[in-house]
Amino acid sequence: MRSKISILSIFLIFASILFIACGGQGGTPTASTGGTSQSPSPSPAASAQPTQPANQGSSAGENKLEIFSWWTNPGEADGLKALFEIFKKRRPGVEVINATVAGGAGTNAKAVLVTRMRGGDPPDSFQVHAGQELIGTWVVAGKMEPITDLFKQEGWDKVMPKTLLDQITYKGEIYSVPVNVHRSNMLWYNIEIFKKNNLQPPKTIDDFFKVAEKLKAKGITPLSVGGKDKFEVPHLFESVLLATFGPEDYPKLFKDPSMWENDPRLDKAIDTLNKMLDYANEDRASLSWADAAQRVIDGEAAMTIMGDWAEGYFINKGAKPNKDFGWAPAPGTSGSFLWLSDSFGLPKGAPHRENAIEWLKVCGSKEGQDAFNPKKGSIPARTDADKSKYDVYLRWSIDEFKRDKLVPSIVHGAAANEAYMTDYDNALNLFSANRDKEELKGMLLDAASELQSQ
Ligand code: GAL
């Protein structure tokens, strides 16, 4: 195998140069951010041996690291850059290739990744949600290397919560390094609008409609909703499902498909979403989550319900927590933390495997997490973070994560398999356009059949 690869290597080097010169992977927008030094000089941390023999892969001679993600927006892109900077200090001679595919929640990126992985062209490491997205999509298919030894060697098993470890473990082996924990069920609001109108952030769904009615009467768009990236309305609905079914029953929806049948709470949740959209902007199909968030800090809309990557976005834009924007759990979900976690793993055949392992070490390190998360708007996956590096929202969120009931996100890969997520997303996106409640219900019931395979 190795000698065969060696014979091919000269061709592949030329092919790679041509490929990168043409802009990256299969038409994917790919940007290089990185080191130009020709001579690698590994830091002491990098000298720790990988857990498995190094793959003398086709481009092992090229000193690169290709990281695949969908972090292109303000906030998330800043966090990624902070990780790259640490990596570059540890491996100054390595060129970092920032292979991003734009589109919130990875709607576009995931499709490109599937094509690359199927074509035997994996990046060195890629963003993947802990939970079903990692296990169901990649691990069960045999596409990932276990990294249990590395995990233990770095002591990450001692500093990450068990809930999270369970989501990255399959048949006793660990498969990715969680870099953060995000919260999906968050409401963000414009403080000035709320103050001027003498309003409090809504605690319950009923409160939400009272507040929304007052805002609408004043000519202010109550709720800013995106739709361009095809995950925004599905995202809103997971908070509504949680509010309607409660933290005990919401997780059962993904374990027992019969939960979806004959339960009047499903009709109630659909009604709530429908009514919420009555208070939302109509141009959502052309707005990304970031555009929708921007309207809140611009004072063009009062609220948005979005994961706390919106916090990273606000901070990047110079908005200040508790001054320009406020936050509260999405209406009716106080006490529940609808969580998701971004992680990075080691695909089999990673072209620069040793660099990928160093990358994973950065992702799992305290230094990496404390540099990444304050910019990303997420809390660290590690429990020993330096809290002084986090702003007032994130410190609050770190505490909430410890005391709240933890429930998994559907849209961001934690709760359900990819096939279910696709059907669920399609149902909600269609509803956003046609507002047909019966059709939505039918599609959600059909989607539930995908849960059988979990
Ligand atoms: C989520 C992801 C976040 C953020 C968000 C918006 O799926 O976990 O890190 O990137 O999408 O794109």
Residues whose N, C-alpha, C, O or C-beta is under 5 A from the ligand:
A	BS01	GAL	W70 E76 G103 G104 A105 G106 W309 D342 H412
